[in-house]
Amino acid sequence: MSAPTVVVVGAGLAGISAALAAADAGAEVVLIERRNRIGGLTWSFRRRGLWFDNGQHVFLRCCTAYREFLRRIGASEQVVLQDRLKIPVLEPGGARATIARSPLPSPLHLAPSLARYRHLSLGERARLVRPALALRRLDLADPALDEITFGAWLARHGQSPGAIQRLWNLIILPTVNVPAGEASLALAAKVFRTGLLDRADAGDLGWSAVPLAQLHAGNGGRALADAGVETVLGCRVRSVSPEPDGRLLVSTPGRDLRAGSVIVATPPEATQAVLPPGVLRPTEALGASPIVNVHLVLDRKVTDLPVAATVGSPAQFIFDRTESAGAVTGQCLSISLSAADAYIGLRPEELVRTFTTALGDLFPAARHARLVDGVVSREHAATFRGAPGTAALRPPNLTSVDGLFLAGAWCDTGWPATMEGAVRSGVGAAALAVGPPAPSSGPTARVLTGTSS
């Protein structure tokens, strides 16, 4: 095989996006992944005949790069995207409200549901107008926004601790993966402006209707092969270093590859380990924030809701995953816990017990259901910790080494660590490496499995 034009290291969403964009622009591409699968932190596992995702990943209508990625890999019909944002918000004891958009134009589209949001007092609801208007006036490019927490800014704009906990955190926890009291105002403002305030339909919620292994890995693998990308699995990259002739050497246990461009699309620590010294500043200060998912399989259906948020409950978001799990009887509910520092170290049986009880407090029918199975999945370093000061720590696609580029949701995308950010970073790195995409007609590629070390 002739020397590849581009080598992409890491086959998460950033790496797959980068490889496809480079191939579409006419490059010969090799994609190397240390695991024996692609998809990165979006993966699935099978247990007792059912499929479970490692985490409940969602997107919004405003996630245009991710939605284009789905179209590119032929997966657009395998996701659910709400026609109009509607999230029931439940409280133990039966109190219920809904966050939904109306036909009104932005920023009035959320006003009717917030005016009826019974989890806040009448005074707290009235005081929501002030921060909403102030968010629309913020300059998202202002570096000063990354110097304070969103919680402090909200308090300064008349928000009580209860309002922050019962409304603002419902959005910040799953998007920035830290509570408002720790979140950078810059990241929080990006979420609310782009996701909810600038366009009325931007916040419509979407999620996969099939296991993530099928949505991203299955469809992505076929798209990579059709694009002529050589995918090498189970292979650890030892180092990436410049050669005297201007090319880059990618060293692996099985073979060395020389390429005109290399895109490293791996997590911060792994990226630091393979780059030449001094190319990337130490990444430890970015920190890490965990996500835990508790999957409960019940012998009967206990709710008709496809998704719900909660207040006053340890459960944060609950998704009905019965169909995607492959269950033909009963119901499979996944409870997604962002910023899960309090739960990451607990034993699975304790988590299952805690959230089975919590489910019964939210859905009385669950108290009479039999727990068929309880499964816990964890990501200790699901995202970087989106605290003030984050922006200066996130590197751009471009590095000081000619032909060497970075990608990943932790890079400087302007977005929190989301699927949208990952795809944007991959496409951006590919554009720098080979230029804008063009129709490709490369040969069908092979998927190779190497030896991991």
ROVEXBA-963039 format. One record per residue (C-alpha): y, z, x. Coordinates in steps of 0.05 Angstrom, whole numbers, plus 5000, padded with zeros to 4 digits. Each point is the difference from the previous one (the first is absolute). Layout:
<pts>
YZX;...
</pts>
This chain:
<pts>
500050005000;507049845026;504850575011;502950244933;507349904986;500550694966;495850625004;501050524945;497550715014;498350394938;497649744933;503650444950;504849684951;505249895056;494949665045;496949574945;507049794978;502049845071;493749605014;500649594936;507549865011;498749795072;494249554979;504149704944;505349825052;494749615039;497950525052;492950115024;498850734984;495150535021;500150654959;496750615034;498250644962;496550615029;496850174934;494349604970;504449824941;507049754985;505150314954;502450595042;501750614957;498449634935;492450054996;494450194952;493350345004;493950014954;496750644976;494550074948;501049304976;507650064990;505949745041;505550475023;506449825037;502350435058;506750074964;503649764938;504649475028;505449744953;505749505004;506149824960;502649344973;505450025055;494549975053;500949255008;496849945069;493750374978;499549604936;500649355040;494550275046;495650094939;501449294979;498549755070;493250325002;498349804928;500250704972;505849974950;495450034940;496550625026;505850474991;503450324940;507649944997;503450344941;504249544955;505050574998;500150665038;496750564960;497450645031;498050584956;501850675032;495450564978;500550765005;494550514989;500450264929;501449324969;507349865015;500949265014;505749535018;500349275023;503849655054;500949294974;504949435003;503449734939;502649294987;506950235024;502749725065;500050395065;502150565010;499650184926;492649794993;497450705015;505350384960;496350044933;493750305029;503850485046;504250234942;493550214965;496750275064;497850674973;497850285067;507450115016;505150394960;505549644963;504950205054;495549755055;499249334965;507549934993;500950135074;495449425019;505749514992;503850255060;494649885054;497849354967;507049715006;500950285070;493549685023;502649324978;506250095043;496250175064;499849505057;492749965018;501849755070;504150635014;496450385056;503150654975;495149984941;494450165049;503350655022;499050424937;494450144951;499849704931;499150704971;506550255032;503649384975;497350104929;502150735000;506949785022;500149534939;498450544949;492449984998;496450664990;493550185037;496449904933;502849304990;498149815071;492950254990;498949734930;503249325007;502549775068;493650225037;495849594951;502849385035;501150265071;493250325012;495849374989;505049535035;502550395060;494050485004;504450625009;503850404948;507449884988;501750625041;497149675062;501249274986;505349595035;505649804953;499649305031;492849904978;501050334932;506149584986;496049385017;494650204951;504850144942;504749435012;494849455012;494650294956;503850254939;507649894999;501949325026;495649604952;497450234933;492949735011;499350205073;496150644986;494549714957;493750325028;493949635027;493250185027;493449695017;495149854944;494249945049;497850415061;504949935058;494249755043;499749404954;507549924990;502150015072;493949945045;495949534958;505649534980;503650095066;493849835041;499049354962;507349815007;499750135075;493749585007;503049434960;506350035043;495849925064;501150705026;494550275044;498950724979;496650465050;497550654971;497450635034;504149865062;504850475034;506049725037;500850375066;506849745020;505249454991;503749805064;504449435024;497149495049;503849665057;499749334963;503850294941;494050084955;497350674974;493150275018;496250364944;494450405031;493950204959;493050255020;496949324982;505149505027;507149915022;504649534962;506549695024;505249804948;507149774996;501550544948;496750664981;501550404937;497750725003;499250244929;496850695009;502250724985;505150325047;495150375045;495449415008;505949545014;502750475052;493250005035;499349255009;507249805017;502749965071;503550655021;507150074977;499849464946;499650504943;503450674998;495550604985;497949984927;498150734990;506850174969;498549544941;494850514977;494849884947;499350164927;493150044965;497549744934;494050294963;496549694940;495250384954;495549554959;496850314939;494349654963;499150284930;494549884949;505049804946;506949704991;505550534998;506449584999;502349314981;505650005051;499249515059;504950405042;503850664992;504450445042;500350764993;504850585006;497950725005;493149805022;496849925069;498049304979;505649515016;497849324976;493649844961;497049304995;494349764957;495449635049;494049954954;499749244998;501549895074;494850525019;494749624962;498550564951;496949784934;500150684968;504650605003;506549985038;502250005073;506850315013;503450015068;505250535015;504749785055;503450545042;505749775046;503050455054;493450364994;501050515057;497650564954;493549644983;498049615062;496150585031;496550254937;492549914989;498049444952;496750474950;506350434997;504349384987;495249754946;500050674966;507650075002;501349314972;494550024948;503650624972;506749655006;497349404962;497850454943;506950314997;503049304991;494649684956;496650524954;494249524989;498350075074;498050724989;494149774960;498049455049;494550085052;501949855071;495149475024;502849955070;506050225040;502249625062;505650145049;503249495046;505350185052;504749645047;502750515050;505349525027;501149574939;507349875017;505450225048;504150594977;506249714968;504950545021;507249935024;500349665068;494249544983;504049365005;501550075074;492650115015;497349384965;499649405048;501949294981;495149425003;503049775065;498250355066;502749945071;494049595021;500449254986;495049794948;498050714981;501650234929;498650614957;498050064927;498150554952;502850404942;502750505052;504449485032;507349884982;499449634934;505350374961;494550234952;495950644999;492849955026;497349584942;495749384991;506549614991;502650245067;493549845035;499949284974;507449905016;498950235071;494149545010;503649394973;506250185041;496050065065;496549334987;506749664988;502450245068;493549805033;499249294973;505749844953;500049934924;493549834964;497949284984;493849734964;493950065045;493549625000;496050375053;492450055000;496150544967;499450585049;494450465018;499850764990;497450315064;497350705008;500750315068;498350675030;504950564987;501650465058;
</pts>
